Amino acid sequence: MRPTNRTADLMWQRLFRRFEGQASTLQGQLRDMLVHALLEGYLLPGQPLPSSRQLAESLGLSRTTVSLALGALADKGLIEGRARSGFFVRQQLQATYLDARRRANSAGPTGRVSWRQRLKLVPTAQRNIEKPSDWQQQPYPFIYGQFDASLFPIADWRECVKESLQSRALRRWAPDHIDRDDSGLVEQIHRRLLPARGIWAGRDEILVTTGAQQAMFMLAELLIGASTHVGIENPGYPDARNNFLLRTRHLKLLRVDEQGLVLSSGLDGCQYVYVTPSHQCPSTVTMTLARRQELLARAERDDFVVIEDDHESELNFSGHPTPALKSLDTQSRVIYLGSLSKTLAHGLRLGYVVAPAELIRELRALRRLVMRHVPTNNQQVAASFIAHGHQEAFVRRLNLAYRERAQVLHASMALHAPALKAVAAQGGSALWLNTGKGIDTRELAARLYAKGVVVEPGDVFFAGARLPRHYLRIGYSSIATERIDAGVQLIARELTDMRAR
């Protein structure tokens, strides 16, 4: 935008100073600054540049210096002059020049800080679940755990939002809560959500978090050290695995079968064991009651703590959900992670952790250092949503919709892709499939994406030296029922083509 006011002048002055000493002349310094503004999107195609007079006055340069710098950029095809209108960014920038400048900039000028050498952790080096940002624009989004606007109870949520904007409610959530949670949400978790999972906990044993993800991060920060041994399902949840790997290399990979976590000698020496018993991530299997009881007996015998991630526990098609591990815990050996955003809306980012009061106090103090408290307006709206019965009604609606989608998906696969065998599941929102060792599901996912079909390769869920490439996760939380069959036909066709090569 044209710098016609004091704020714009300051912007250009500060940006100009960043390039001091990087060119032998002021003209070169100005030219580098303007190229940087183009590369970083401060100046967009078709946008007017400040006039030579404005730039000269703002930066304390002569108009000749400014005019020469602008002329050099025009010669390189980056800007163009228009009669009586000044210079504008060209709609079609010269890609070769910009690419060369990007490469030069990425190398970094001599004397700059080398951040790579200073980093104590490199989270970007980890393998993470990847989801295309435009998945909602694709016709066949078989993507796991994402929002479906067609199912969201917008009228009920709007009612609760309006309640939170009343003056009395505003006075409750608007002030700084320091490290406290909204008492209304804690009460609903205490009286409604936890008893539905068979869990009875004191209010001082509950902490609200920005999703179960934050709870997991803080637990790892408090409990996991460089010599700590942690057991984790394999295949398992990559974000949990990565959280632990940031703190310890002593990760023990534990096998999963059709009954959930296999209680093998791999548990020996573990101090913590992370499990997803309701719907194992990613296989969706439900840990049997007998195995849950055996796991707790092993935890007591071998003195380890279980971290139970109870995601999607409400999504149960049988109508008889297995009791949470925490509900069977008599020795305070289970730390329970729950989530509201997993079923309601992922962007809401609301979860909670249930643990002994002593541990909750430390988690609360740590959370204060990170963000003080979870946004209380969202907490209050969620509390009203649960209190009015909207949450229970919404979960019933989700189960009906997901049951129908799962049935259609199974039927379509039996008809069009009978070779694909899904792991049996009692609920959840995805199928875990073995495509056979002749299929690389990363290649399959890329080929399908080009046809508007979004699926998830399964290798990211595995850890170890050899990562299987023949597993696939197909979600049905975000795809309309009537689109499932056509999407499966595309998957089947691509599989046939790949096997025929």
C-alpha positions as CSV (number, residue, x, y, z in Angstrom):
1,M,0.0,0.0,0.0
2,R,1.1,3.6,-0.6
3,P,2.9,5.0,2.5
4,T,0.8,8.2,2.9
5,N,0.8,8.2,6.7
6,R,3.1,8.0,9.6
7,T,2.5,4.3,10.2
8,A,3.5,3.4,6.6
9,D,6.6,5.7,6.9
10,L,7.7,3.8,10.0
11,M,7.2,0.5,8.3
12,W,9.5,1.4,5.4
13,Q,12.1,3.0,7.7
14,R,12.3,-0.1,9.9
15,L,12.5,-2.4,6.9
16,F,15.2,-0.3,5.3
17,R,17.4,-0.4,8.4
18,R,17.3,-4.2,8.3
19,F,19.3,-4.1,5.1
20,E,22.0,-1.7,6.4
21,G,25.5,-3.0,5.5
22,Q,24.3,-5.7,3.1
23,A,25.0,-3.6,0.0
24,S,27.8,-1.3,-0.9
25,T,25.5,1.6,-1.9
26,L,22.3,3.1,-0.6
27,Q,20.7,2.4,-3.9
28,G,21.6,-1.3,-3.5
29,Q,20.2,-1.3,0.0
30,L,16.9,0.2,-1.2
31,R,16.7,-2.3,-4.1
32,D,17.3,-5.2,-1.7
33,M,14.6,-3.9,0.6
34,L,12.0,-3.7,-2.1
35,V,12.8,-7.2,-3.5
36,H,12.4,-8.5,0.1
37,A,9.0,-6.8,0.3
38,L,8.0,-8.6,-2.9
39,L,9.3,-12.0,-1.8
40,E,7.5,-11.7,1.6
41,G,4.2,-10.5,0.2
42,Y,4.4,-6.9,1.6
43,L,3.9,-5.8,-2.0
44,L,1.5,-7.8,-4.1
45,P,1.1,-8.1,-7.9
46,G,-0.7,-5.1,-9.2
47,Q,-0.1,-3.0,-6.1
48,P,1.3,0.6,-6.4
49,L,4.7,1.3,-4.9
50,P,5.3,4.5,-2.8
51,S,6.3,7.4,-5.0
52,S,10.0,8.3,-5.3
53,R,9.3,11.5,-3.4
54,Q,7.6,9.7,-0.6
55,L,10.3,7.1,-0.3
56,A,13.0,9.7,-0.4
57,E,11.4,11.7,2.4
58,S,10.6,8.7,4.5
59,L,14.1,7.1,4.3
60,G,16.2,10.3,4.1
61,L,17.5,9.5,0.6
62,S,17.9,11.6,-2.5
63,R,15.2,11.3,-5.1
64,T,17.9,10.3,-7.6
65,T,18.9,7.3,-5.5
66,V,15.3,6.2,-5.2
67,S,14.6,6.7,-8.9
68,L,17.7,4.7,-9.9
69,A,16.7,1.8,-7.5
70,L,13.1,1.8,-8.9
71,G,14.5,1.9,-12.5
72,A,16.7,-1.1,-11.8
73,L,13.7,-3.1,-10.6
74,A,11.7,-2.1,-13.6
75,D,14.6,-3.3,-15.9
76,K,14.5,-6.7,-14.2
77,G,10.8,-7.0,-14.9
78,L,9.6,-6.8,-11.2
79,I,7.8,-3.5,-11.4
80,E,6.4,-1.4,-14.2
81,G,6.0,2.3,-14.7
82,R,2.6,3.8,-15.7
83,A,2.2,7.2,-17.1
84,R,1.2,9.8,-14.5
85,S,0.5,6.9,-12.0
86,G,4.0,5.9,-10.8
87,F,5.4,2.3,-10.4
88,F,3.3,-0.8,-9.8
89,V,4.3,-4.4,-9.0
90,R,4.0,-6.4,-12.2
91,Q,1.2,-9.0,-12.4
92,Q,3.6,-11.5,-13.8
93,L,6.9,-11.3,-11.9
94,Q,10.0,-12.7,-13.5
95,A,10.2,-16.1,-11.7
96,T,13.8,-16.8,-12.5
97,Y,15.0,-13.7,-10.8
98,L,12.8,-14.2,-7.7
99,D,13.9,-17.9,-7.4
100,A,17.5,-16.8,-7.5
101,R,16.9,-14.2,-4.8
102,R,15.0,-16.7,-2.7
103,R,17.9,-19.1,-2.9
104,A,20.4,-16.4,-2.0
105,N,18.2,-15.3,0.9
106,S,17.8,-18.8,2.2
107,A,21.6,-19.2,2.5
108,G,21.6,-16.2,4.8
109,P,24.1,-13.3,4.9
110,T,27.4,-13.7,6.7
111,G,27.2,-12.7,10.3
112,R,23.6,-13.6,10.8
113,V,22.6,-15.9,13.8
114,S,22.7,-19.6,12.9
115,W,19.6,-20.7,14.6
116,R,20.0,-24.3,13.6
117,Q,23.1,-24.5,15.8
118,R,21.3,-23.0,18.7
119,L,18.3,-25.2,18.7
120,K,18.1,-27.8,21.6
121,L,15.1,-29.4,19.9
122,V,14.2,-29.8,16.3
123,P,10.4,-30.6,16.2
124,T,10.3,-30.1,12.4
125,A,12.5,-33.2,11.9
126,Q,9.7,-35.4,13.3
127,R,7.3,-37.4,11.2
128,N,3.8,-36.0,11.7
129,I,0.3,-36.7,10.3
130,E,-0.2,-34.5,7.2
131,K,-3.6,-33.4,6.0
132,P,-4.0,-31.3,2.8
133,S,-5.2,-27.8,3.7
134,D,-7.8,-27.8,1.0
135,W,-9.4,-31.1,2.0
136,Q,-12.8,-29.4,2.4
137,Q,-12.7,-28.5,-1.3
138,Q,-12.2,-32.1,-2.5
139,P,-15.3,-34.1,-3.5
140,Y,-14.3,-37.2,-1.6
141,P,-12.7,-36.3,1.8
142,F,-12.1,-39.7,3.4
143,I,-10.1,-37.9,6.1
144,Y,-10.1,-38.8,9.8
145,G,-11.3,-36.7,12.7
146,Q,-12.3,-33.5,10.9
147,F,-15.3,-31.2,11.2
148,D,-18.5,-31.7,9.3
149,A,-20.5,-28.5,9.1
150,S,-23.7,-30.4,8.1
151,L,-23.8,-32.2,11.4
152,F,-22.9,-29.3,13.7
153,P,-25.8,-28.1,16.0
154,I,-25.4,-24.5,15.1
155,A,-28.7,-23.3,16.6
156,D,-27.9,-24.9,19.9
157,W,-24.4,-23.5,19.9
158,R,-25.6,-20.0,19.0
159,E,-28.1,-20.1,21.9
160,C,-25.2,-20.9,24.3
161,V,-23.0,-18.2,22.8
162,K,-25.8,-15.6,23.3
163,E,-26.1,-16.6,26.9
164,S,-22.3,-16.0,27.4
165,L,-22.8,-12.4,26.1
166,Q,-25.3,-11.4,28.7
167,S,-23.8,-8.9,31.2
168,R,-23.8,-11.3,34.2
169,A,-22.1,-14.0,32.1
170,L,-19.6,-11.5,30.7
171,R,-18.5,-10.5,34.1
172,R,-17.8,-14.1,34.9
173,W,-15.6,-15.0,31.9
174,A,-14.0,-11.7,30.8
175,P,-11.7,-11.1,33.8
176,D,-8.3,-12.7,34.0
177,H,-8.7,-16.0,35.7
178,I,-4.9,-16.3,36.4
179,D,-4.7,-20.1,36.6
180,R,-8.4,-21.0,37.3
181,D,-10.8,-22.9,35.1
182,D,-14.4,-21.9,34.5
183,S,-16.2,-23.5,37.5
184,G,-19.3,-24.2,35.3
185,L,-17.3,-26.4,32.9
186,V,-15.5,-28.2,35.6
187,E,-18.9,-28.9,37.2
188,Q,-20.2,-30.3,34.0
189,I,-17.1,-32.5,33.5
190,H,-17.4,-33.6,37.1
191,R,-21.2,-34.4,37.1
192,R,-22.0,-35.3,33.5
193,L,-19.1,-36.3,31.3
194,L,-16.9,-38.3,33.7
195,P,-19.8,-40.4,35.3
196,A,-20.9,-41.3,31.8
197,R,-17.5,-43.0,31.5
198,G,-17.8,-44.6,34.9
199,I,-15.3,-42.1,36.4
200,W,-15.8,-40.4,39.8
201,A,-13.3,-37.6,40.5
202,G,-13.1,-34.6,42.7
203,R,-13.2,-31.1,41.2
204,D,-9.5,-30.6,42.3
205,E,-8.6,-33.6,40.2
206,I,-9.7,-32.0,36.9
207,L,-7.8,-29.5,34.7
208,V,-9.2,-27.9,31.5
209,T,-6.7,-27.8,28.6
210,T,-6.6,-26.6,25.0
211,G,-7.4,-30.0,23.8
212,A,-6.0,-33.3,25.0
213,Q,-2.9,-32.4,23.0
214,Q,-1.9,-29.7,25.6
215,A,-2.5,-32.1,28.4
216,M,-0.2,-34.7,26.8
217,F,2.5,-32.1,26.2
218,M,2.4,-30.9,29.8
219,L,2.4,-34.4,31.2
220,A,5.5,-35.2,29.2
221,E,7.1,-32.0,30.4
222,L,6.5,-32.8,34.0
223,L,7.0,-36.6,34.0
224,I,9.4,-37.6,31.2
225,G,13.1,-37.2,31.5
226,A,16.1,-38.3,29.5
227,S,16.3,-41.7,31.2
228,T,12.5,-42.3,31.5
229,H,11.2,-45.5,29.8
230,V,7.8,-45.0,28.1
231,G,5.7,-47.7,26.4
232,I,3.6,-46.7,23.4
233,E,1.4,-48.6,21.0
234,N,2.9,-49.4,17.6
235,P,1.2,-48.5,15.3
236,G,0.1,-45.5,17.5
237,Y,-0.6,-41.9,17.7
238,P,2.3,-39.9,16.2
239,D,1.8,-36.7,18.3
240,A,2.0,-38.7,21.5
241,R,5.1,-40.5,20.2
242,N,6.7,-37.2,19.1
243,N,6.0,-35.6,22.5
244,F,7.8,-38.4,24.3
245,L,10.7,-38.5,21.8
246,L,11.4,-34.8,22.5
247,R,12.3,-35.8,26.0
248,T,13.6,-39.4,26.0
249,R,15.0,-41.9,23.5
250,H,13.8,-44.8,25.7
251,L,10.6,-45.5,23.8
252,K,9.3,-49.0,24.0
253,L,7.1,-50.0,21.0
254,L,4.3,-52.2,22.0
255,R,2.3,-54.4,19.6
256,V,-1.4,-54.1,19.0
257,D,-3.8,-56.9,18.0
258,E,-7.6,-57.3,17.6
259,Q,-8.0,-56.9,21.4
260,G,-5.9,-53.8,21.8
261,L,-2.5,-53.4,23.4
262,V,-0.6,-56.7,23.7
263,L,0.6,-57.2,27.3
264,S,4.0,-58.7,26.5
265,S,7.4,-58.5,28.0
266,G,7.7,-55.2,26.3
267,L,6.1,-53.6,29.3
268,D,9.0,-54.7,31.5
269,G,10.9,-51.6,32.7
270,C,8.3,-49.1,31.6
271,Q,7.6,-46.2,33.9
272,Y,4.7,-44.9,31.8
273,V,2.5,-46.6,29.2
274,Y,0.4,-44.5,26.8
275,V,-2.7,-46.3,25.4
276,T,-5.8,-45.4,23.4
277,P,-8.2,-48.2,24.6
278,S,-11.6,-47.0,23.5
279,H,-10.7,-46.8,19.8
280,Q,-7.0,-47.5,19.3
281,C,-5.2,-45.0,17.1
282,P,-5.1,-45.9,14.2
283,S,-6.5,-49.4,14.1
284,T,-9.8,-48.4,15.9
285,V,-9.9,-51.7,17.9
286,T,-11.4,-51.6,21.4
287,M,-9.4,-53.0,24.2
288,T,-11.3,-55.8,25.9
289,L,-12.4,-55.6,29.5
290,A,-10.2,-58.6,30.4
291,R,-7.1,-57.0,28.9
292,R,-7.9,-53.7,30.6
293,Q,-8.0,-55.4,34.0
294,E,-4.8,-57.3,33.2
295,L,-3.1,-54.0,32.2
296,L,-4.0,-52.4,35.5
297,A,-2.8,-55.5,37.4
298,R,0.5,-55.3,35.6
299,A,0.7,-51.5,36.4
300,E,0.3,-52.2,40.1
301,R,2.7,-55.2,40.1
302,D,5.4,-53.4,38.1
303,D,4.8,-49.9,39.4
304,F,4.1,-48.0,36.2
305,V,1.5,-45.3,35.4
306,V,-0.9,-45.6,32.5
307,I,-1.8,-42.5,30.4
308,E,-5.3,-43.2,28.9
309,D,-6.2,-41.1,25.9
310,D,-10.0,-41.7,25.7
311,H,-10.6,-39.9,22.4
312,E,-13.8,-40.7,20.6
313,S,-15.1,-42.9,23.4
314,E,-18.6,-41.5,22.8
315,L,-18.6,-42.8,19.2
316,N,-19.8,-46.3,20.0
317,F,-22.2,-48.1,17.6
318,S,-22.9,-51.1,19.9
319,G,-24.6,-48.8,22.5
320,H,-22.6,-50.5,25.3
321,P,-19.2,-48.8,25.6
322,T,-16.5,-50.5,27.5
323,P,-15.7,-48.8,30.8
324,A,-12.8,-46.4,30.8
325,L,-9.6,-47.7,32.2
326,K,-9.8,-44.9,34.7
327,S,-13.1,-46.2,36.0
328,L,-11.4,-49.5,36.9
329,D,-8.5,-47.8,38.6
330,T,-8.3,-48.3,42.4
331,Q,-4.7,-47.3,42.8
332,S,-4.6,-43.8,41.1
333,R,-2.4,-45.3,38.4
334,V,-4.3,-43.9,35.5
335,I,-4.1,-40.4,34.1
336,Y,-7.1,-39.8,32.0
337,L,-7.2,-37.5,28.9
338,G,-10.6,-36.4,27.6
339,S,-11.7,-34.1,24.7
340,L,-14.7,-32.0,23.8
341,S,-13.3,-30.7,20.5
342,K,-12.8,-34.2,19.1
343,T,-16.5,-34.7,18.8
344,L,-18.0,-31.2,18.8
345,A,-15.6,-29.1,16.7
346,H,-11.8,-29.6,16.4
347,G,-11.2,-25.9,16.2
348,L,-12.7,-25.4,19.6
349,R,-9.6,-26.9,21.3
350,L,-11.1,-27.9,24.6
351,G,-10.0,-31.0,26.5
352,Y,-9.3,-32.0,30.1
353,V,-7.1,-34.2,32.2
354,V,-8.1,-36.2,35.3
355,A,-5.4,-37.1,37.7
356,P,-4.6,-37.0,41.4
357,A,-4.9,-33.6,42.9
358,E,-1.2,-33.3,43.6
359,L,-0.4,-33.8,39.9
360,I,-3.2,-31.4,38.8
361,R,-1.7,-28.7,41.0
362,E,1.7,-29.0,39.2
363,L,0.0,-29.1,35.8
364,R,-2.0,-26.0,36.6
365,A,1.2,-24.1,37.6
366,L,2.9,-25.2,34.4
367,R,-0.1,-24.2,32.3
368,R,0.0,-20.7,33.9
369,L,3.5,-20.3,32.6
370,V,2.4,-21.3,29.1
371,M,-0.9,-19.5,28.7
372,R,-2.3,-18.8,32.2
373,H,-5.7,-20.4,31.4
374,V,-7.8,-21.7,28.6
375,P,-10.0,-19.0,27.1
376,T,-12.9,-18.8,29.5
377,N,-15.5,-17.6,27.0
378,N,-15.2,-21.0,25.1
379,Q,-15.3,-22.8,28.5
380,Q,-18.5,-21.1,29.5
381,V,-20.2,-21.7,26.2
382,A,-19.2,-25.4,26.3
383,A,-20.5,-25.6,29.9
384,S,-23.9,-24.3,28.9
385,F,-24.0,-26.6,25.9
386,I,-23.5,-29.6,28.1
387,A,-25.8,-28.4,30.9
388,H,-28.7,-27.9,28.4
389,G,-28.4,-31.5,27.1
390,H,-27.2,-30.4,23.7
391,Q,-23.9,-32.4,24.0
392,E,-25.8,-35.7,24.6
393,A,-28.2,-35.0,21.8
394,F,-25.4,-34.2,19.4
395,V,-23.4,-37.3,20.3
396,R,-26.5,-39.4,19.6
397,R,-26.9,-37.7,16.2
398,L,-23.2,-38.3,15.4
399,N,-23.5,-42.0,16.3
400,L,-26.5,-42.4,14.0
401,A,-24.7,-40.6,11.1
402,Y,-21.4,-42.4,11.6
403,R,-23.1,-45.8,11.8
404,E,-24.9,-45.1,8.5
405,R,-21.7,-43.9,6.9
406,A,-19.7,-46.9,8.2
407,Q,-22.3,-49.3,6.9
408,V,-22.3,-47.7,3.4
409,L,-18.5,-47.7,3.4
410,H,-18.3,-51.4,4.3
411,A,-20.9,-52.3,1.7
412,S,-19.2,-50.3,-1.0
413,M,-15.8,-51.8,-0.2
414,A,-17.3,-55.3,-0.3
415,L,-18.7,-54.6,-3.7
416,H,-15.9,-52.6,-5.4
417,A,-12.7,-53.5,-3.4
418,P,-13.3,-56.9,-1.7
419,A,-9.5,-57.4,-1.4
420,L,-9.4,-54.6,1.1
421,K,-9.9,-55.9,4.6
422,A,-10.8,-53.5,7.4
423,V,-10.1,-54.1,11.1
424,A,-13.4,-54.8,12.9
425,A,-14.4,-51.8,15.1
426,Q,-17.3,-51.0,17.5
427,G,-17.3,-47.4,16.6
428,G,-15.1,-44.4,15.9
429,S,-14.9,-42.5,12.6
430,A,-12.4,-44.4,10.4
431,L,-11.4,-47.7,9.0
432,W,-7.9,-49.1,9.2
433,L,-7.0,-51.1,6.1
434,N,-4.3,-53.4,4.9
435,T,-3.9,-53.0,1.1
436,G,-1.3,-55.8,0.7
437,K,2.4,-55.5,0.5
438,G,2.4,-54.8,-3.2
439,I,0.8,-51.3,-2.7
440,D,2.7,-48.2,-1.4
441,T,-0.1,-46.2,0.2
442,R,1.9,-42.9,-0.1
443,E,1.9,-43.3,-3.8
444,L,-1.8,-44.4,-3.7
445,A,-2.8,-41.3,-1.7
446,A,-1.0,-39.0,-4.1
447,R,-2.7,-40.6,-7.1
448,L,-6.1,-40.4,-5.5
449,Y,-5.6,-36.8,-4.4
450,A,-5.2,-35.9,-8.0
451,K,-8.7,-37.3,-8.5
452,G,-10.3,-35.4,-5.6
453,V,-10.1,-38.4,-3.1
454,V,-8.4,-37.7,0.2
455,V,-7.1,-40.7,2.2
456,E,-4.3,-41.1,4.8
457,P,-1.2,-43.3,4.3
458,G,-0.6,-45.4,7.4
459,D,3.2,-45.5,7.6
460,V,3.3,-42.3,9.8
461,F,1.6,-44.3,12.7
462,F,4.5,-46.8,12.9
463,A,7.9,-46.3,14.6
464,G,11.0,-48.4,14.2
465,A,13.5,-49.3,11.6
466,R,11.1,-50.7,9.0
467,L,7.9,-48.8,8.3
468,P,5.1,-50.7,6.6
469,R,3.9,-48.9,3.6
470,H,0.7,-51.0,2.9
471,Y,-1.7,-49.6,5.5
472,L,-4.3,-47.0,4.9
473,R,-6.7,-45.0,7.1
474,I,-10.1,-44.0,5.5
475,G,-12.2,-41.7,7.6
476,Y,-15.9,-41.1,7.3
477,S,-16.5,-38.2,9.7
478,S,-16.4,-35.5,7.0
479,I,-17.8,-37.2,3.8
480,A,-21.5,-37.1,2.9
481,T,-23.1,-40.5,2.8
482,E,-24.1,-40.2,-0.8
483,R,-20.5,-39.5,-1.9
484,I,-19.0,-42.6,-0.3
485,D,-19.8,-45.2,-3.0
486,A,-18.4,-43.1,-5.9
487,G,-15.2,-42.4,-3.8
488,V,-14.7,-46.1,-3.1
489,Q,-15.0,-46.8,-6.8
490,L,-12.2,-44.4,-7.5
491,I,-10.1,-46.0,-4.7
492,A,-10.8,-49.5,-6.2
493,R,-9.9,-48.4,-9.7
494,E,-6.6,-46.9,-8.6
495,L,-5.7,-50.0,-6.6
496,T,-6.4,-52.2,-9.7
497,D,-4.2,-50.0,-11.9
498,M,-1.3,-50.1,-9.4
499,R,-1.5,-53.9,-9.0
500,A,-1.6,-54.3,-12.8
501,R,1.8,-52.5,-13.3
